[in-house]
Amino acid sequence: MTYSNQKGSGALVRENIESVEERIRSACRRAGRDRSEVSLICVTKTKPEEMLREAYEAGQRDFGENKVQEICRKKPNLPDDIRWHMIGHLQRNKVRQLIGRAVMIHSVDSLRLAETISEEALKAGIVIPVLIEVNMADEESKFGVSPNEAPTLVKDASALSGIKIEGLMTIAPYTEDPESNRPYFAGLRELAVDIGQKCIDNVSMSVLSMGMTGDFEVAIEEGATHIRVGTGIFGERIYS
Ligand SMILES: *Cc1c(COP(=O)(O)O)cnc(C)c1O
């Protein structure tokens, strides 16, 4: 599949959102799930504010970025009711700037990072929802803990009062064949069920952030509650 961003018109973003919506609805239908169980996060990294505004005007409110600087830069210029999700690797020295700006951090992959987020959240007088990032396919290029390490990290981080662990996140391998990612999505769901059964205080396993442009339908069939779609809405990203 190819996605054009050459037109750069609001109509294109709107059309893309409509076709993503249609794909979400049919995946939900196949899986016997209600559309309301799946949140679409529009991944806006590298995209100009104009395109974010187009998505906003098409009704979207959940936006995902992978750099703290980019959230800080874009947020003041866009409507206040946008919910910003931090989905990328997070350095501890960037955490302070993120607090109060992001509604959820999807990429917690160490106890030290969780501690820093908690400390900064407490200083700001808030509790921030977080997800534990799991590297399901054991890819060297990816962040995240291994499925084996995840329960221990959840348990240890559950003691931190500035965060609330709400579930798990994974970035599946890039592939032309979405079916090949099904075991990773099913595995993340099973891991969340296992951890949920431990009934750890301050932990819920209600969020499964998984699925991107190439594989979100399979992720929805396997229980995703949050899908993160960039290319399918805004076209290919150009990194300069
Ligand atoms: C860029 C990114 C996405 C979106 O990927 P697309 O293939 O463009 O939909 C989703 N999740 C994370 C963590 C990303 O960094």
PDBQT file of the ligand as one rigid body, heavy atoms in Angstrom, charges set to zero:
ROOT
HETATM    1  C1  LIG A 301       5.865   6.150  14.205  1.00  0.00    +0.000 C 
HETATM    2  C2  LIG A 301       5.184   5.290  15.192  1.00  0.00    +0.000 A 
HETATM    3  C3  LIG A 301       3.914   4.748  14.921  1.00  0.00    +0.000 A 
HETATM    4  C4  LIG A 301       3.157   4.961  13.621  1.00  0.00    +0.000 C 
HETATM    5  O1  LIG A 301       3.652   4.169  12.625  1.00  0.00    +0.000 OA
HETATM    6  P1  LIG A 301       2.948   4.096  11.178  1.00  0.00    +0.000 P 
HETATM    7  O2  LIG A 301       3.483   2.876  10.586  1.00  0.00    +0.000 OA
HETATM    8  O3  LIG A 301       3.330   5.335  10.452  1.00  0.00    +0.000 OA
HETATM    9  O4  LIG A 301       1.477   4.037  11.411  1.00  0.00    +0.000 OA
HETATM   10  C5  LIG A 301       3.324   3.976  15.918  1.00  0.00    +0.000 A 
HETATM   11  N1  LIG A 301       3.942   3.738  17.098  1.00  0.00    +0.000 NA
HETATM   12  C6  LIG A 301       5.152   4.246  17.388  1.00  0.00    +0.000 A 
HETATM   13  C7  LIG A 301       5.761   3.957  18.709  1.00  0.00    +0.000 C 
HETATM   14  C8  LIG A 301       5.812   5.032  16.442  1.00  0.00    +0.000 A 
HETATM   15  O5  LIG A 301       7.022   5.524  16.750  1.00  0.00    +0.000 OA
ENDROOT
TORSDOF 0
